[in-house]
Amino acid sequence: MNAGIINQLIHAAKSVLHSLCQEEAAVGEAFGGRSSFPADSMIIVVGIVGDLRGQVYIELPQETAKGIAGTMMRGLIIQEVDDIGKSAVLEMANMIMGNACILLSIRKLDVDITPPAVLMGSHMNITDSQPTLAVPLILEKHGTVIMHIAIETVTEHKMRENDLQPA
């Protein structure tokens, strides 16, 4: 995976999380993504097509999802992640990945995303054909959001490394 592309995804996520949650997300230490997820997690899956191909899995513990959804709904206290709460975090994922598409297109990559889908359950396992890099984004008030990035470059481009630095 190209570090410049990963940086664009992280930049988009930090920007959207700051806008929605009104706090800066600190980037934790990246690690090899996992295939099984904790029972209390919500996983949002967004596909990437075009010059890049793969998926981004956004992992949120239930408490983090409730906090972010509540903040997005003007401070509403969320007791459980119901349909409205799911809709809010799906919209957050759509905003993150939409912003990432814009940042990548500025840098000459033609990419699009699939509609986000949410996975919840007690024994979730995801197997991807691509190696996965997991990047924790730590929000002091809301908890940790982990982006699991499993993408590959489909089309070679003549990009300079500085074309892929955050704007």
ZADO-1210 file (C-alpha; in nm, 4 decimals, padded with zeros to 6 digits):
<atoms>
<atom x="00.0000" y="00.0000" z="00.0000" code="MET" pos="1"/>
<atom x="00.1199" y="00.3461" z="-00.0874" code="ASN" pos="2"/>
<atom x="00.1855" y="00.5579" z="00.2231" code="ALA" pos="3"/>
<atom x="00.0662" y="00.8706" z="00.0425" code="GLY" pos="4"/>
<atom x="-00.2729" y="00.7118" z="-00.0263" code="ILE" pos="5"/>
<atom x="-00.3006" y="00.5961" z="00.3359" code="ILE" pos="6"/>
<atom x="-00.2180" y="00.9517" z="00.4482" code="ASN" pos="7"/>
<atom x="-00.5053" y="01.0890" z="00.2386" code="GLN" pos="8"/>
<atom x="-00.7509" y="00.8449" z="00.4006" code="LEU" pos="9"/>
<atom x="-00.6273" y="00.9385" z="00.7481" code="ILE" pos="10"/>
<atom x="-00.6419" y="01.3104" z="00.6665" code="HIS" pos="11"/>
<atom x="-01.0036" y="01.2739" z="00.5459" code="ALA" pos="12"/>
<atom x="-01.1033" y="01.0797" z="00.8585" code="ALA" pos="13"/>
<atom x="-00.9383" y="01.3274" z="01.0960" code="LYS" pos="14"/>
<atom x="-01.1046" y="01.6190" z="00.9195" code="SER" pos="15"/>
<atom x="-01.4548" y="01.4671" z="00.9289" code="VAL" pos="16"/>
<atom x="-01.4197" y="01.3465" z="01.2888" code="LEU" pos="17"/>
<atom x="-01.3058" y="01.6932" z="01.3946" code="HIS" pos="18"/>
<atom x="-01.6004" y="01.8516" z="01.2167" code="SER" pos="19"/>
<atom x="-01.8572" y="01.6092" z="01.3620" code="LEU" pos="20"/>
<atom x="-01.7162" y="01.5575" z="01.7114" code="CYS" pos="21"/>
<atom x="-01.5559" y="01.8981" z="01.7712" code="GLN" pos="22"/>
<atom x="-01.2280" y="01.7406" z="01.8841" code="GLU" pos="23"/>
<atom x="-00.8985" y="01.6475" z="01.7233" code="GLU" pos="24"/>
<atom x="-00.8338" y="01.2802" z="01.6561" code="ALA" pos="25"/>
<atom x="-00.4873" y="01.1595" z="01.7504" code="ALA" pos="26"/>
<atom x="-00.3410" y="00.8951" z="01.5217" code="VAL" pos="27"/>
<atom x="-00.2370" y="00.5847" z="01.7126" code="GLY" pos="28"/>
<atom x="00.0235" y="00.3309" z="01.6065" code="GLU" pos="29"/>
<atom x="-00.0787" y="00.1422" z="01.2934" code="ALA" pos="30"/>
<atom x="-00.0867" y="-00.2367" z="01.3028" code="PHE" pos="31"/>
<atom x="-00.1699" y="-00.5302" z="01.0776" code="GLY" pos="32"/>
<atom x="-00.5486" y="-00.5416" z="01.0542" code="GLY" pos="33"/>
<atom x="-00.7397" y="-00.8155" z="01.2271" code="ARG" pos="34"/>
<atom x="-00.9919" y="-01.0512" z="01.0778" code="SER" pos="35"/>
<atom x="-01.2077" y="-01.1060" z="01.3857" code="SER" pos="36"/>
<atom x="-01.3655" y="-00.8209" z="01.5773" code="PHE" pos="37"/>
<atom x="-01.4823" y="-00.7724" z="01.9370" code="PRO" pos="38"/>
<atom x="-01.8484" y="-00.8571" z="02.0065" code="ALA" pos="39"/>
<atom x="-01.9310" y="-00.4976" z="02.1025" code="ASP" pos="40"/>
<atom x="-01.8027" y="-00.3552" z="01.7712" code="SER" pos="41"/>
<atom x="-01.9861" y="-00.2062" z="01.4795" code="MET" pos="42"/>
<atom x="-01.8055" y="-00.2399" z="01.1464" code="ILE" pos="43"/>
<atom x="-01.8863" y="-00.0078" z="00.8576" code="ILE" pos="44"/>
<atom x="-01.7701" y="-00.1396" z="00.5213" code="VAL" pos="45"/>
<atom x="-01.7082" y="00.0959" z="00.2296" code="VAL" pos="46"/>
<atom x="-01.5792" y="-00.0343" z="-00.1036" code="GLY" pos="47"/>
<atom x="-01.3373" y="00.1588" z="-00.3243" code="ILE" pos="48"/>
<atom x="-01.3402" y="00.1226" z="-00.7029" code="VAL" pos="49"/>
<atom x="-01.1536" y="00.2843" z="-00.9924" code="GLY" pos="50"/>
<atom x="-00.7784" y="00.3405" z="-00.9869" code="ASP" pos="51"/>
<atom x="-00.7812" y="00.1831" z="-00.6405" code="LEU" pos="52"/>
<atom x="-00.9701" y="-00.1326" z="-00.5446" code="ARG" pos="53"/>
<atom x="-01.0599" y="-00.2742" z="-00.2066" code="GLY" pos="54"/>
<atom x="-01.2408" y="-00.1860" z="00.1132" code="GLN" pos="55"/>
<atom x="-01.2096" y="00.0298" z="00.4181" code="VAL" pos="56"/>
<atom x="-01.3599" y="-00.1144" z="00.7359" code="TYR" pos="57"/>
<atom x="-01.4339" y="00.1444" z="01.0016" code="ILE" pos="58"/>
<atom x="-01.4499" y="-00.0226" z="01.3432" code="GLU" pos="59"/>
<atom x="-01.6302" y="00.1476" z="01.6295" code="LEU" pos="60"/>
<atom x="-01.7047" y="00.0020" z="01.9721" code="PRO" pos="61"/>
<atom x="-02.0751" y="00.0439" z="02.0577" code="GLN" pos="62"/>
<atom x="-01.9968" y="00.3167" z="02.3121" code="GLU" pos="63"/>
<atom x="-01.7982" y="00.5136" z="02.0543" code="THR" pos="64"/>
<atom x="-02.0769" y="00.4732" z="01.7966" code="ALA" pos="65"/>
<atom x="-02.3362" y="00.5930" z="02.0500" code="LYS" pos="66"/>
<atom x="-02.1246" y="00.8944" z="02.1447" code="GLY" pos="67"/>
<atom x="-02.0551" y="01.0003" z="01.7872" code="ILE" pos="68"/>
<atom x="-02.4165" y="00.9450" z="01.6782" code="ALA" pos="69"/>
<atom x="-02.5409" y="01.1459" z="01.9769" code="GLY" pos="70"/>
<atom x="-02.3033" y="01.4312" z="01.9012" code="THR" pos="71"/>
<atom x="-02.4139" y="01.4290" z="01.5365" code="MET" pos="72"/>
<atom x="-02.7749" y="01.4555" z="01.6618" code="MET" pos="73"/>
<atom x="-02.7047" y="01.7709" z="01.8630" code="ARG" pos="74"/>
<atom x="-02.6139" y="01.6075" z="02.1922" code="GLY" pos="75"/>
<atom x="-02.8908" y="01.3485" z="02.2070" code="LEU" pos="76"/>
<atom x="-02.8190" y="01.0728" z="02.4594" code="ILE" pos="77"/>
<atom x="-02.8166" y="00.7419" z="02.2696" code="ILE" pos="78"/>
<atom x="-02.8947" y="00.4362" z="02.4817" code="GLN" pos="79"/>
<atom x="-02.8457" y="00.1849" z="02.2009" code="GLU" pos="80"/>
<atom x="-02.7423" y="00.1979" z="01.8381" code="VAL" pos="81"/>
<atom x="-03.0839" y="00.1737" z="01.6719" code="ASP" pos="82"/>
<atom x="-03.1699" y="00.2519" z="01.3085" code="ASP" pos="83"/>
<atom x="-03.1220" y="00.6268" z="01.3586" code="ILE" pos="84"/>
<atom x="-02.7872" y="00.5730" z="01.5305" code="GLY" pos="85"/>
<atom x="-02.6752" y="00.3370" z="01.2518" code="LYS" pos="86"/>
<atom x="-02.7820" y="00.5936" z="00.9939" code="SER" pos="87"/>
<atom x="-02.5699" y="00.8580" z="01.1662" code="ALA" pos="88"/>
<atom x="-02.2508" y="00.6499" z="01.1738" code="VAL" pos="89"/>
<atom x="-02.3112" y="00.5320" z="00.8160" code="LEU" pos="90"/>
<atom x="-02.3303" y="00.8972" z="00.7156" code="GLU" pos="91"/>
<atom x="-02.0050" y="00.9631" z="00.9043" code="MET" pos="92"/>
<atom x="-01.8361" y="00.6837" z="00.7058" code="ALA" pos="93"/>
<atom x="-01.9809" y="00.8205" z="00.3812" code="ASN" pos="94"/>
<atom x="-01.8441" y="01.1661" z="00.4650" code="MET" pos="95"/>
<atom x="-01.4978" y="01.0281" z="00.5475" code="ILE" pos="96"/>
<atom x="-01.4724" y="00.8245" z="00.2310" code="MET" pos="97"/>
<atom x="-01.6295" y="01.0954" z="00.0138" code="GLY" pos="98"/>
<atom x="-01.3686" y="01.3423" z="00.1394" code="ASN" pos="99"/>
<atom x="-01.0976" y="01.0834" z="00.0748" code="ALA" pos="100"/>
<atom x="-01.2189" y="01.0510" z="-00.2863" code="CYS" pos="101"/>
<atom x="-01.1935" y="01.4272" z="-00.3308" code="ILE" pos="102"/>
<atom x="-00.8404" y="01.4375" z="-00.1854" code="LEU" pos="103"/>
<atom x="-00.7316" y="01.1486" z="-00.4070" code="LEU" pos="104"/>
<atom x="-00.8907" y="01.2991" z="-00.7190" code="SER" pos="105"/>
<atom x="-00.7002" y="01.6235" z="-00.6635" code="ILE" pos="106"/>
<atom x="-00.3917" y="01.4051" z="-00.6783" code="ARG" pos="107"/>
<atom x="-00.4925" y="01.2453" z="-01.0098" code="LYS" pos="108"/>
<atom x="-00.6536" y="00.9225" z="-00.8848" code="LEU" pos="109"/>
<atom x="-00.9980" y="00.8405" z="-01.0222" code="ASP" pos="110"/>
<atom x="-01.1815" y="00.6622" z="-00.7404" code="VAL" pos="111"/>
<atom x="-01.5378" y="00.6134" z="-00.6261" code="ASP" pos="112"/>
<atom x="-01.6967" y="00.4463" z="-00.3256" code="ILE" pos="113"/>
<atom x="-01.9785" y="00.2014" z="-00.2731" code="THR" pos="114"/>
<atom x="-02.2603" y="00.2824" z="-00.0317" code="PRO" pos="115"/>
<atom x="-02.1558" y="00.2011" z="00.3247" code="PRO" pos="116"/>
<atom x="-02.2903" y="-00.1114" z="00.4935" code="ALA" pos="117"/>
<atom x="-02.2936" y="-00.1864" z="00.8648" code="VAL" pos="118"/>
<atom x="-02.2042" y="-00.5180" z="01.0287" code="LEU" pos="119"/>
<atom x="-02.2900" y="-00.5972" z="01.3888" code="MET" pos="120"/>
<atom x="-02.2768" y="-00.9269" z="01.5739" code="GLY" pos="121"/>
<atom x="-02.0980" y="-01.1307" z="01.8327" code="SER" pos="122"/>
<atom x="-01.8652" y="-01.3398" z="01.6148" code="HIS" pos="123"/>
<atom x="-01.7648" y="-01.1226" z="01.3190" code="MET" pos="124"/>
<atom x="-01.4816" y="-01.2402" z="01.0964" code="ASN" pos="125"/>
<atom x="-01.3817" y="-01.0629" z="00.7768" code="ILE" pos="126"/>
<atom x="-01.1410" y="-01.2110" z="00.5261" code="THR" pos="127"/>
<atom x="-01.0036" y="-00.9809" z="00.2607" code="ASP" pos="128"/>
<atom x="-00.7868" y="-01.0644" z="-00.0395" code="SER" pos="129"/>
<atom x="-00.5677" y="-00.7606" z="00.0337" code="GLN" pos="130"/>
<atom x="-00.3306" y="-00.7095" z="00.3274" code="PRO" pos="131"/>
<atom x="-00.4987" y="-00.4853" z="00.5810" code="THR" pos="132"/>
<atom x="-00.3458" y="-00.1940" z="00.7688" code="LEU" pos="133"/>
<atom x="-00.5324" y="-00.0766" z="01.0797" code="ALA" pos="134"/>
<atom x="-00.4991" y="00.2864" z="01.1901" code="VAL" pos="135"/>
<atom x="-00.6505" y="00.3895" z="01.5257" code="PRO" pos="136"/>
<atom x="-00.7937" y="00.7409" z="01.5479" code="LEU" pos="137"/>
<atom x="-00.8255" y="00.8325" z="01.9136" code="ILE" pos="138"/>
<atom x="-01.0907" y="01.0793" z="02.0265" code="LEU" pos="139"/>
<atom x="-01.0498" y="01.1829" z="02.3896" code="GLU" pos="140"/>
<atom x="-01.4240" y="01.2279" z="02.4560" code="LYS" pos="141"/>
<atom x="-01.5688" y="00.9673" z="02.2204" code="HIS" pos="142"/>
<atom x="-01.3262" y="00.6752" z="02.2145" code="GLY" pos="143"/>
<atom x="-01.1310" y="00.5101" z="01.9354" code="THR" pos="144"/>
<atom x="-01.2277" y="00.4652" z="01.5718" code="VAL" pos="145"/>
<atom x="-01.0096" y="00.2171" z="01.3816" code="ILE" pos="146"/>
<atom x="-00.9769" y="00.2353" z="01.0036" code="MET" pos="147"/>
<atom x="-00.8865" y="-00.1021" z="00.8525" code="HIS" pos="148"/>
<atom x="-00.7549" y="-00.0237" z="00.5045" code="ILE" pos="149"/>
<atom x="-00.7387" y="-00.3044" z="00.2473" code="ALA" pos="150"/>
<atom x="-00.6764" y="-00.1479" z="-00.0926" code="ILE" pos="151"/>
<atom x="-00.4574" y="-00.2000" z="-00.3955" code="GLU" pos="152"/>
<atom x="-00.3624" y="00.0229" z="-00.6868" code="THR" pos="153"/>
<atom x="-00.5236" y="-00.0948" z="-01.0098" code="VAL" pos="154"/>
<atom x="-00.3889" y="00.1661" z="-01.2496" code="THR" pos="155"/>
<atom x="-00.0366" y="00.3016" z="-01.2448" code="GLU" pos="156"/>
<atom x="-00.0161" y="00.6809" z="-01.2471" code="HIS" pos="157"/>
<atom x="00.2671" y="00.9239" z="-01.2837" code="LYS" pos="158"/>
<atom x="00.2300" y="01.0734" z="-00.9386" code="MET" pos="159"/>
<atom x="00.4963" y="01.2554" z="-00.7506" code="ARG" pos="160"/>
<atom x="00.5199" y="01.1740" z="-00.3798" code="GLU" pos="161"/>
<atom x="00.4356" y="01.5365" z="-00.2897" code="ASN" pos="162"/>
<atom x="00.1093" y="01.4924" z="-00.4865" code="ASP" pos="163"/>
<atom x="-00.0010" y="01.2587" z="-00.2075" code="LEU" pos="164"/>
<atom x="00.0759" y="01.4747" z="00.0921" code="GLN" pos="165"/>
<atom x="-00.2253" y="01.6042" z="00.2900" code="PRO" pos="166"/>
<atom x="-00.3629" y="01.9276" z="00.1515" code="ALA" pos="167"/>
</atoms>
